Amino acid sequence: MRAMTTRIKRRIVQLVSVAGLNWYLFVPWLGNYSRGFCAPALNCWTCPAAAFSCPIGAIGTSMGSHVFPFFALGLVLLFGALAGRFWCGWICPFGTLQDYAYKIPTYKLRLPHPVTYARYVFLVGGVFVIPYFFGTGSNLFWCQYCPAGRIEAGIYAKFVSPAWPETWRFVVLMGFVLFFIAVQRGFCRVFCPLGALFGLLNKISLWRMILSGENCKTCGLCKKVCPVDHAVNESPDSPDCIR
C-alpha cells in the first residue's frame, strides 16, 4: 500500500511540475524574468509555453559561442548536489511523457546495462565538443535532434504552420517515440545528457536513497518496480537511480 501511495504522489508531483514549468503562455510577463534561469529538467526553451530555459540548450549554446557556461553549468551542479537524479524521476516533464508512453501496450524490450553509458557520449560530444568545434548549426549538436524540443515546440508549431519538419528530423523523432514505448525510461537511461550530469552527483546529493540492511531481503522486488531497472540494494547511490 505504501508503494502505491508513493507512486500516486509521484504522478501528482510530475503533473504539477509540467504545469509549473510551462505557464509562459498564460502569464507571459513573468516569463520575461524566469526565462533567464534554467529549469532542473529537460524542458525545451523553444516551446512557447516554457517558462524557463533548458540547461542543456544553454550550455551547448555557450559552447558554440566559445564562452564557458558558468551560470548554466553552475545551476545544474547546484541542482544535482541538492537532489541528484531526483529531478529526473519526479520533476522532468519529458520523463513524465516517457512514463505514460511506456504504458501503451506493445512488445517491451530490456536494455543491457552497458548501453546506458551512451548518455555520457551524448553529453560530452553533443553538448560540449560538437558545438565548440562545429557550432550550434551542426546536425550533431544535441539541440538539433533532441526529441524534447521536437515534441514540445513541434506540436505547437503545427498549429502555426502546416509544413512538415525535415525528413531526417522526423525519422529521428519517430525512432525516439518508438523507443519510449518499447523501453521504460529509455531516453533517460541511454540518451539524456542532463540525466548523465545529475547522475554523477547522486553519491554526494543531499536527497538520497537510504537502504536498511536489516530490512532488505534481497528479494529483487525493487528492481522489478524501478522505472530504470535498477536494484537499489546493490547500489543506492548509482548514477542510474532516479530516486
Residue, then its C-alpha position, 0 to 999 in steps of 0.5 A: m500500500r505504501a508503494m502505491t501511495t508513493r507512486i500516486k504522489r509521484r504522478i501528482v508531483q510530475l503533473v504539477s511540475v509540467a504545469g509549473l514549468n510551462w505557464y509562459l503562455f498564460v502569464p507571459w510577463l513573468g516569463n520575461y524574468s524566469r526565462g533567464f534561469c534554467a529549469p532542473a529538467l529537460n524542458c525545451w526553451t523553444c516551446p512557447a509555453a516554457a517558462f524557463s530555459c533548458p540547461i542543456g540548450a544553454i550550455g551547448t549554446s555557450m559552447g558554440s559561442h566559445v564562452f564557458p557556461f558558468f551560470a548554466l553549468g553552475l545551476v545544474l551542479l547546484f541542482g544535482a548536489l541538492a537532489g541528484r537524479f531526483w529531478c529526473g524521476w519526479i520533476c522532468p516533464f519529458g520523463t513524465l511523457q516517457d512514463y505514460a508512453y511506456k504504458i501503451p501496450t506493445y512488445k517491451l524490450r530490456l536494455p543491457h546495462p552497458v548501453t546506458y553509458a551512451r548518455y555520457v557520449f551524448l553529453v560530452g560530444g553533443v553538448f560540449v565538443i560538437p558545438y565548440f568545434f562545429g557550432t550550434g548549426s551542426n546536425l550533431f549538436w544535441c539541440q538539433y535532434c533532441p526529441a524534447g524540443r521536437i515534441e514540445a515546440g513541434i506540436y505547437a508549431k503545427f498549429v502555426s504552420p502546416a509544413w512538415p519538419e525535415t525528413w531526417r528530423f522526423v525519422v529521428l523523432m519517430g525512432f525516439v517515440l518508438f523507443f519510449i514505448a518499447v523501453q521504460r525510461g529509455f531516453c533517460r537511461v541511454f540518451c539524456p545528457l542532463g540525466a548523465l550530469f545529475g547522475l554523477l552527483n547522486k553519491i554526494s546529493l543531499w536527497r538520497m536513497i537510504l537502504s536498511g540492511e536489516n530490512c532488505k531481503t534481497c528479494g529483487l522486488c525493487k528492481k522489478v518496480c524501478p522505472v530504470d531497472h535498477a536494484v537499489n540494494e546493490s547500489p543506492d547511490s548509482p548514477d542510474c537511480i532516479r530516486 
